[in-house]
Amino acid sequence: MTDAHVFSPVILREYDVRGTVEQNLTLADATALGKAFGTMVSRAGGKRIVVGYDGRTHSPALEAALVQGLLTTGLQVDRIGLGPTPMLYFAAYHTDADAGIMVTGSHNPPDQNGFKMLMAPRLPDGGPVYGDKIKALAVLAAAGDYVEGHGQANKIDVSEAYIERLLKDYQGTKGLKVVWDNGNGAAGDILKRLIAKLPGEHTILYGDIDGRFPNHHPDPTVPKNLVDLQEAVRAQGADVGIAFDGDADRIGAVDGKARILAGDQLVALYAREVLKSFPNATIIADVKASQVLFDSIAKDGGQPLMWKTGHSLIKVKMAETKSPLAGEMSGHIFFADKYYGYDDAIYCGVRLMSLIETFGTTLADLRDTLPEMVNTPEVRFDVDEARKFAVVDEVKARLLAANAKVDATDGVRVSTADGWWLLRASNTQAVLVARAEASNEDGLVRLKAQIVEALKASGIDAPAF
């Protein structure tokens, strides 16, 4: 019991462990997590784990503390060093490891960091580590209930193999004019080496890895973070602009007219290609996605499936349905067609270039084939943690009593003659999320009024949107 450790409950998120460094996330937390996760892996029959870290200033120290904890459980720890999260996922497949853990703050502010974990599907209860498994790690640590052993650490380099794998599915020949915005994220080194092997003309913005993110915040779903990329695409007359978040598991894109493509628009275009190889396949998107995406999938011969938001939840559903493609509004896009089924923004960038070339058109023209809708952004607003799920349940009960058309896959998605609106509780923060989409501005005004009314009936002030 001398090694018992209690994590701050706020860092135990639905999909990962994440907090503010030195405030509620410390080196002691990293070591305890290593002991707890190492124990979980060992008791499942695992022997070897791969570990990586992103470009944040505190990531190397957290990685070292994590490895220290893992070694006490007797595991072999293969350290891949600095790089994007998808390279850690690749390393787990490439080396046939039993588990993997990535030190990353993803797209969060520079003072935050965290850990993303996975266990090989072949292990009992394997796959992404989220939800109850993360709670189980906290219980293990609080009890000091660790496996004890003397593990060995090795440094391995999978970067060249990863780059070659990224290139493998590129089908173009002439290449395109592409601007890449690394946003000072962890993909910088990989990206420089990748474009040296791709045909076409390539420019990288903010290629240096700098965890302070001095140029703009690395979240490609926020339009202001894509302004530099849009300007560069215009100035250079580029065919496409591609952006990543801090650990490069989420993609953003702009076309040759410097228009932003949302995550659901990208999935609609990827689905056209994938469905040629997998006719009638299930294509998954989260509940925040446009109806345009679901209609497009059906039109192109696929089976659209609306599912819960969350990259871990999407991955599990993909495996269950044998879906070759899935995606979220957040830019997490998952290819099981030719790839491993995890979210890799660099791979998605290569596939986007390949798709444009093989379709023999431009990204702008492809975008124009999708109907234009009027919608709100994803609106997030604070609601007490103890209240957020109850509010959604109250709204759902009133809607059902009124015979509204409700999809309750994740929160409530309400369809009307104008379009649809969504209200759901975040799994990771004390917030509610709202979104609405209509075919015209008048319809959108009516949908937003319905959200306001639904929240008011539960005593919640609606956000300005």
C-alpha positions as CSV (number, residue, x, y, z in Angstrom):
1,M,0.0,0.0,0.0
2,T,3.0,2.3,0.3
3,D,2.7,3.0,-3.5
4,A,-1.0,3.8,-3.4
5,H,-1.8,6.9,-5.4
6,V,-5.0,9.0,-5.8
7,F,-5.4,10.8,-9.1
8,S,-7.3,14.1,-9.2
9,P,-10.7,13.1,-10.5
10,V,-10.7,15.9,-13.0
11,I,-7.9,14.3,-15.0
12,L,-9.7,11.0,-15.5
13,R,-11.6,11.8,-18.7
14,E,-13.8,9.5,-20.8
15,Y,-11.2,8.9,-23.5
16,D,-7.9,9.6,-21.9
17,V,-6.1,11.0,-18.8
18,R,-5.6,14.7,-19.2
19,G,-4.9,17.7,-17.0
20,T,-2.9,20.9,-16.3
21,V,0.8,20.1,-15.6
22,E,1.9,20.8,-12.0
23,Q,-1.7,21.8,-11.1
24,N,-3.5,18.5,-11.2
25,L,-1.1,16.4,-13.4
26,T,2.3,15.7,-12.0
27,L,5.3,13.4,-12.6
28,A,4.0,11.3,-9.7
29,D,0.7,10.8,-11.6
30,A,2.7,9.7,-14.6
31,T,4.6,7.1,-12.6
32,A,1.4,5.8,-10.9
33,L,-0.3,5.6,-14.2
34,G,2.6,3.5,-15.6
35,K,2.3,1.1,-12.6
36,A,-1.5,0.9,-13.0
37,F,-1.6,0.5,-16.8
38,G,1.4,-1.9,-16.7
39,T,-0.5,-4.0,-14.2
40,M,-3.7,-4.0,-16.4
41,V,-1.6,-5.0,-19.4
42,S,0.3,-7.7,-17.5
43,R,-2.8,-9.2,-16.0
44,A,-4.3,-9.4,-19.5
45,G,-1.3,-11.5,-20.6
46,G,0.7,-8.7,-22.2
47,K,4.5,-8.6,-22.1
48,R,5.5,-5.6,-24.2
49,I,4.4,-2.0,-24.6
50,V,5.3,0.9,-26.9
51,V,5.5,4.5,-25.6
52,G,5.8,7.8,-27.4
53,Y,5.4,11.5,-26.6
54,D,4.5,14.7,-28.3
55,G,6.2,18.1,-28.6
56,R,5.0,19.8,-25.5
57,T,7.7,21.1,-23.2
58,H,6.8,18.8,-20.3
59,S,6.3,15.7,-22.4
60,P,9.8,14.2,-22.1
61,A,9.8,14.4,-18.3
62,L,6.3,12.9,-18.2
63,E,7.3,10.1,-20.6
64,A,10.4,9.3,-18.4
65,A,8.2,9.1,-15.2
66,L,5.7,7.0,-17.0
67,V,8.3,4.5,-18.2
68,Q,9.7,4.3,-14.7
69,G,6.3,3.2,-13.5
70,L,5.8,0.7,-16.4
71,L,9.2,-0.9,-15.7
72,T,8.2,-1.8,-12.1
73,T,5.5,-4.1,-13.5
74,G,8.0,-6.2,-15.5
75,L,7.0,-5.1,-19.0
76,Q,9.4,-4.6,-21.9
77,V,9.0,-1.0,-22.8
78,D,9.9,0.1,-26.4
79,R,10.3,3.9,-26.5
80,I,9.7,5.4,-29.9
81,G,10.5,9.0,-28.9
82,L,9.0,12.2,-30.2
83,G,6.3,12.1,-32.8
84,P,2.6,12.2,-33.6
85,T,0.1,10.0,-31.9
86,P,-0.7,8.0,-35.0
87,M,3.0,6.9,-35.2
88,L,2.5,5.4,-31.7
89,Y,-0.6,3.6,-33.0
90,F,1.4,2.4,-36.0
91,A,4.3,1.2,-33.8
92,A,1.8,-1.0,-31.8
93,Y,0.7,-2.7,-35.0
94,H,4.1,-2.7,-36.8
95,T,5.9,-4.3,-33.8
96,D,3.0,-6.4,-32.7
97,A,3.1,-4.9,-29.2
98,D,0.6,-5.8,-26.6
99,A,-0.2,-2.2,-25.7
100,G,0.7,1.4,-26.3
101,I,0.6,4.7,-24.4
102,M,1.1,8.2,-25.8
103,V,2.0,11.2,-23.8
104,T,0.1,14.0,-25.5
105,G,-2.0,17.1,-24.7
106,S,-3.5,16.7,-28.2
107,H,-5.1,20.1,-29.2
108,N,-5.3,21.4,-25.6
109,P,-3.5,24.6,-24.4
110,P,0.3,24.5,-23.9
111,D,0.1,24.1,-20.1
112,Q,-1.9,20.8,-20.4
113,N,-0.9,17.3,-21.1
114,G,-2.1,13.7,-20.9
115,F,-2.0,10.1,-21.9
116,K,-3.8,8.1,-24.6
117,M,-3.8,4.3,-24.1
118,L,-4.6,1.2,-26.1
119,M,-4.4,-2.5,-25.7
120,A,-4.0,-5.0,-28.6
121,P,-7.4,-6.4,-29.7
122,R,-6.1,-9.9,-29.2
123,L,-5.9,-9.4,-25.4
124,P,-8.9,-10.0,-23.2
125,D,-11.0,-6.8,-23.3
126,G,-8.5,-5.3,-25.7
127,G,-8.9,-2.2,-27.9
128,P,-9.0,1.5,-26.9
129,V,-8.7,2.3,-23.2
130,Y,-11.6,4.5,-22.2
131,G,-14.5,4.9,-19.8
132,D,-14.7,2.1,-17.3
133,K,-11.1,1.0,-18.0
134,I,-9.8,4.4,-17.0
135,K,-11.9,4.3,-13.8
136,A,-10.4,0.8,-13.2
137,L,-6.8,2.3,-13.5
138,A,-7.7,4.8,-10.8
139,V,-9.0,2.0,-8.5
140,L,-5.8,0.0,-9.0
141,A,-3.7,3.0,-8.1
142,A,-5.7,4.0,-5.1
143,A,-5.3,0.4,-3.8
144,G,-1.6,0.2,-4.7
145,D,-2.6,-3.1,-6.3
146,Y,0.3,-3.4,-8.7
147,V,2.0,-6.3,-10.4
148,E,5.7,-6.2,-9.5
149,G,8.7,-7.0,-11.7
150,H,11.8,-5.7,-13.4
151,G,11.2,-4.6,-16.9
152,Q,13.6,-3.5,-19.6
153,A,13.4,-0.3,-21.7
154,N,14.7,-0.1,-25.3
155,K,14.7,2.8,-27.8
156,I,13.3,1.9,-31.2
157,D,12.9,3.9,-34.3
158,V,9.8,3.2,-36.4
159,S,9.7,6.6,-38.2
160,E,11.0,5.4,-41.5
161,A,8.7,2.4,-41.6
162,Y,5.8,4.7,-40.7
163,I,6.6,7.1,-43.5
164,E,6.8,4.3,-46.0
165,R,3.4,3.0,-44.8
166,L,1.9,6.5,-45.2
167,L,3.2,6.6,-48.8
168,K,2.0,3.1,-49.7
169,D,-1.6,4.0,-50.5
170,Y,-0.8,7.2,-52.5
171,Q,-2.2,6.6,-56.0
172,G,-1.3,9.8,-57.7
173,T,1.5,10.3,-60.3
174,K,1.9,14.0,-61.0
175,G,1.3,15.4,-57.6
176,L,-0.5,18.5,-56.4
177,K,0.5,21.9,-55.0
178,V,-0.1,21.5,-51.3
179,V,0.3,23.7,-48.3
180,W,0.6,21.8,-45.0
181,D,0.1,23.6,-41.6
182,N,1.8,21.7,-38.9
183,G,1.0,24.3,-36.3
184,N,4.3,23.6,-34.5
185,G,2.8,20.2,-33.6
186,A,4.4,16.8,-33.2
187,A,4.1,15.8,-36.9
188,G,6.8,18.3,-38.0
189,D,9.8,15.9,-38.5
190,I,7.7,13.2,-40.1
191,L,6.0,15.7,-42.4
192,K,9.3,17.1,-43.7
193,R,10.6,13.7,-44.5
194,L,7.2,12.6,-46.0
195,I,6.9,15.5,-48.5
196,A,10.5,14.9,-49.7
197,K,9.2,11.6,-51.1
198,L,5.9,12.9,-52.6
199,P,5.5,14.2,-56.1
200,G,4.2,17.8,-56.5
201,E,5.0,21.1,-54.8
202,H,4.8,21.2,-51.1
203,T,5.1,24.0,-48.5
204,I,5.0,23.6,-44.7
205,L,3.8,26.3,-42.3
206,Y,5.2,26.2,-38.8
207,G,7.1,22.9,-39.3
208,D,9.3,23.3,-36.2
209,I,8.0,21.3,-33.2
210,D,7.4,23.8,-30.4
211,G,5.0,22.9,-27.6
212,R,4.4,26.5,-26.8
213,F,2.5,26.9,-30.1
214,P,3.8,30.4,-30.8
215,N,1.9,30.9,-34.1
216,H,-1.6,29.7,-33.6
217,H,-3.4,27.2,-31.5
218,P,-3.2,23.7,-33.1
219,D,-6.9,22.9,-33.4
220,P,-8.0,22.7,-37.1
221,T,-11.8,22.7,-36.3
222,V,-11.6,26.4,-35.2
223,P,-11.7,28.7,-38.3
224,K,-9.4,31.3,-36.9
225,N,-6.6,28.7,-36.6
226,L,-6.8,28.1,-40.4
227,V,-6.5,31.7,-41.5
228,D,-2.7,31.4,-42.2
229,L,-3.3,28.3,-44.2
230,Q,-6.1,30.0,-46.2
231,E,-3.8,32.9,-47.0
232,A,-1.0,30.7,-48.0
233,V,-3.3,28.6,-50.3
234,R,-4.5,31.9,-52.0
235,A,-1.0,33.4,-52.3
236,Q,0.5,30.2,-53.8
237,G,-2.4,29.2,-55.9
238,A,-2.3,25.8,-54.2
239,D,-4.7,22.9,-54.9
240,V,-5.3,22.1,-51.3
241,G,-4.3,23.1,-47.7
242,I,-4.0,20.5,-45.0
243,A,-3.8,21.2,-41.2
244,F,-3.2,19.1,-38.1
245,D,-3.9,19.4,-34.4
246,G,-1.1,19.2,-31.9
247,D,-0.6,15.4,-32.1
248,A,-1.8,14.9,-35.7
249,D,-4.7,12.6,-35.2
250,R,-7.2,15.3,-36.4
251,I,-7.3,16.8,-39.9
252,G,-8.5,20.1,-41.2
253,A,-8.6,21.1,-44.9
254,V,-9.2,24.0,-47.3
255,D,-9.8,23.8,-51.0
256,G,-8.1,25.7,-53.8
257,K,-10.5,28.6,-53.2
258,A,-9.4,28.7,-49.6
259,R,-12.8,27.4,-48.4
260,I,-12.7,25.3,-45.2
261,L,-14.0,21.8,-45.5
262,A,-15.6,20.4,-42.3
263,G,-14.9,16.9,-41.1
264,D,-18.2,15.6,-42.3
265,Q,-17.6,17.0,-45.8
266,L,-14.2,15.2,-46.0
267,V,-15.8,12.0,-44.9
268,A,-18.5,12.3,-47.7
269,L,-15.7,12.7,-50.3
270,Y,-13.6,9.8,-48.8
271,A,-16.7,7.6,-48.8
272,R,-17.1,8.0,-52.6
273,E,-13.7,6.4,-53.1
274,V,-14.0,3.8,-50.3
275,L,-17.5,2.6,-51.5
276,K,-16.1,1.8,-54.9
277,S,-14.1,-1.0,-53.2
278,F,-16.7,-1.8,-50.5
279,P,-20.2,-1.4,-52.1
280,N,-23.0,-1.3,-49.5
281,A,-20.5,-0.9,-46.6
282,T,-21.4,0.8,-43.4
283,I,-19.9,4.2,-43.1
284,I,-20.0,5.8,-39.6
285,A,-20.3,9.4,-38.5
286,D,-21.0,11.1,-35.2
287,V,-24.3,12.7,-34.3
288,K,-22.9,16.2,-34.9
289,A,-22.4,15.5,-38.6
290,S,-24.5,17.1,-41.4
291,Q,-27.5,15.3,-42.8
292,V,-25.7,16.0,-46.1
293,L,-23.1,13.4,-45.2
294,F,-25.6,10.7,-44.3
295,D,-27.6,11.4,-47.5
296,S,-24.4,11.4,-49.6
297,I,-23.3,8.0,-48.2
298,A,-26.6,6.5,-49.1
299,K,-26.6,8.1,-52.6
300,D,-23.1,6.6,-53.2
301,G,-24.3,3.1,-52.3
302,G,-23.3,2.9,-48.6
303,Q,-25.1,2.3,-45.4
304,P,-24.9,5.4,-43.2
305,L,-24.7,4.9,-39.5
306,M,-25.0,7.7,-37.0
307,W,-23.1,7.0,-33.8
308,K,-21.9,8.5,-30.5
309,T,-19.3,11.2,-30.5
310,G,-15.8,10.2,-29.2
311,H,-12.9,8.7,-31.1
312,S,-12.7,5.6,-28.8
313,L,-16.4,4.9,-29.2
314,I,-16.2,5.3,-33.0
315,K,-13.2,2.9,-33.2
316,V,-15.1,0.2,-31.2
317,K,-18.2,0.6,-33.4
318,M,-16.0,0.3,-36.6
319,A,-14.6,-3.0,-35.4
320,E,-18.1,-4.2,-34.5
321,T,-19.7,-3.3,-37.9
322,K,-16.5,-4.0,-40.0
323,S,-16.9,-0.5,-41.3
324,P,-14.1,0.6,-43.7
325,L,-14.5,4.3,-42.9
326,A,-15.7,6.5,-40.1
327,G,-15.3,10.1,-39.1
328,E,-16.2,12.9,-36.7
329,M,-16.9,16.6,-37.1
330,S,-13.8,17.1,-34.9
331,G,-11.6,15.9,-37.7
332,H,-10.9,12.4,-36.3
333,I,-11.2,10.3,-39.5
334,F,-10.6,6.5,-39.4
335,F,-9.6,4.4,-42.4
336,A,-9.9,0.6,-42.1
337,D,-9.9,0.5,-46.0
338,K,-6.2,-0.4,-46.7
339,Y,-5.2,0.9,-43.2
340,Y,-5.5,0.0,-39.5
341,G,-8.8,1.7,-38.5
342,Y,-7.3,4.4,-36.3
343,D,-7.3,8.2,-36.7
344,D,-4.2,9.4,-38.5
345,A,-4.4,12.9,-40.0
346,I,-1.2,12.6,-42.0
347,Y,-2.5,9.4,-43.6
348,C,-5.8,11.2,-44.3
349,G,-3.9,14.0,-45.9
350,V,-2.1,11.6,-48.2
351,R,-5.4,9.9,-49.1
352,L,-7.0,13.2,-49.8
353,M,-4.3,14.1,-52.3
354,S,-4.6,10.6,-53.9
355,L,-8.4,11.0,-54.1
356,I,-8.2,14.3,-55.9
357,E,-5.7,13.0,-58.4
358,T,-7.5,9.7,-59.1
359,F,-10.9,11.5,-59.5
360,G,-9.2,13.8,-62.0
361,T,-10.7,16.9,-60.7
362,T,-10.1,19.6,-58.0
363,L,-11.0,19.6,-54.3
364,A,-13.0,22.8,-54.9
365,D,-15.1,21.0,-57.6
366,L,-15.6,18.0,-55.4
367,R,-16.8,20.2,-52.6
368,D,-19.3,21.9,-54.9
369,T,-21.0,18.5,-55.5
370,L,-22.2,18.6,-51.9
371,P,-25.4,20.5,-51.2
372,E,-24.9,23.8,-49.3
373,M,-26.6,23.9,-45.9
374,V,-26.9,26.6,-43.3
375,N,-25.7,25.6,-39.9
376,T,-24.4,26.7,-36.6
377,P,-20.9,25.8,-35.4
378,E,-20.7,23.3,-32.5
379,V,-21.8,25.5,-29.6
380,R,-20.4,24.5,-26.2
381,F,-21.7,26.1,-22.9
382,D,-21.0,25.5,-19.3
383,V,-23.5,23.4,-17.3
384,D,-22.8,21.9,-13.9
385,E,-21.3,18.4,-14.1
386,A,-24.1,17.0,-11.8
387,R,-26.8,18.6,-14.0
388,K,-25.7,18.2,-17.7
389,F,-26.9,14.6,-18.3
390,A,-30.2,15.3,-16.4
391,V,-30.9,18.3,-18.6
392,V,-30.6,16.2,-21.8
393,D,-32.9,13.5,-20.2
394,E,-35.5,16.1,-19.3
395,V,-35.5,17.6,-22.8
396,K,-35.8,14.1,-24.3
397,A,-38.7,13.2,-22.2
398,R,-40.6,16.4,-23.2
399,L,-39.8,15.8,-26.9
400,L,-41.0,12.2,-26.8
401,A,-44.2,13.3,-25.0
402,A,-44.8,15.8,-27.8
403,N,-44.3,13.0,-30.4
404,A,-41.2,14.8,-31.9
405,K,-38.9,12.9,-34.2
406,V,-36.0,12.2,-31.9
407,D,-32.8,10.1,-32.4
408,A,-31.3,9.4,-28.9
409,T,-28.1,7.8,-30.0
410,D,-26.1,10.4,-28.2
411,G,-28.1,13.1,-26.5
412,V,-31.1,14.2,-28.6
413,R,-31.0,14.9,-32.4
414,V,-34.4,16.3,-33.4
415,S,-35.6,16.3,-37.0
416,T,-38.2,18.8,-38.3
417,A,-39.3,20.0,-41.7
418,D,-36.6,22.8,-41.4
419,G,-33.7,20.4,-40.7
420,W,-32.4,19.2,-37.4
421,W,-31.0,20.3,-34.0
422,L,-28.8,18.5,-31.5
423,L,-28.3,18.7,-27.7
424,R,-25.9,16.4,-26.0
425,A,-23.7,16.4,-22.9
426,S,-20.0,16.3,-23.2
427,N,-18.3,13.2,-21.9
428,T,-15.1,15.1,-21.0
429,Q,-16.2,18.5,-19.7
430,A,-19.0,20.2,-17.7
431,V,-20.6,21.5,-20.8
432,L,-23.6,20.9,-23.0
433,V,-23.2,20.9,-26.8
434,A,-25.8,22.3,-29.3
435,R,-25.8,22.4,-33.0
436,A,-28.5,23.0,-35.7
437,E,-28.7,22.7,-39.5
438,A,-31.3,23.9,-42.0
439,S,-31.6,24.4,-45.7
440,N,-32.1,28.2,-45.3
441,E,-31.6,31.0,-42.8
442,D,-35.2,31.2,-41.8
443,G,-35.3,27.6,-41.0
444,L,-32.1,27.9,-38.9
445,V,-33.7,30.7,-36.9
446,R,-36.7,28.5,-36.0
447,L,-34.4,25.5,-35.1
448,K,-32.3,27.7,-32.8
449,A,-35.5,29.0,-31.1
450,Q,-36.5,25.4,-30.4
451,I,-33.1,24.8,-28.6
452,V,-33.6,27.9,-26.6
453,E,-37.1,26.9,-25.6
454,A,-36.0,23.3,-24.7
455,L,-33.2,24.6,-22.4
456,K,-35.4,27.3,-20.8
457,A,-37.9,24.6,-19.8
458,S,-35.1,23.0,-17.8
459,G,-33.9,26.3,-16.3
460,I,-30.9,26.7,-18.4
461,D,-29.9,29.9,-20.2
462,A,-29.2,29.3,-23.8
463,P,-25.9,30.5,-25.3
464,A,-25.7,33.2,-27.9
465,F,-25.4,31.4,-31.2
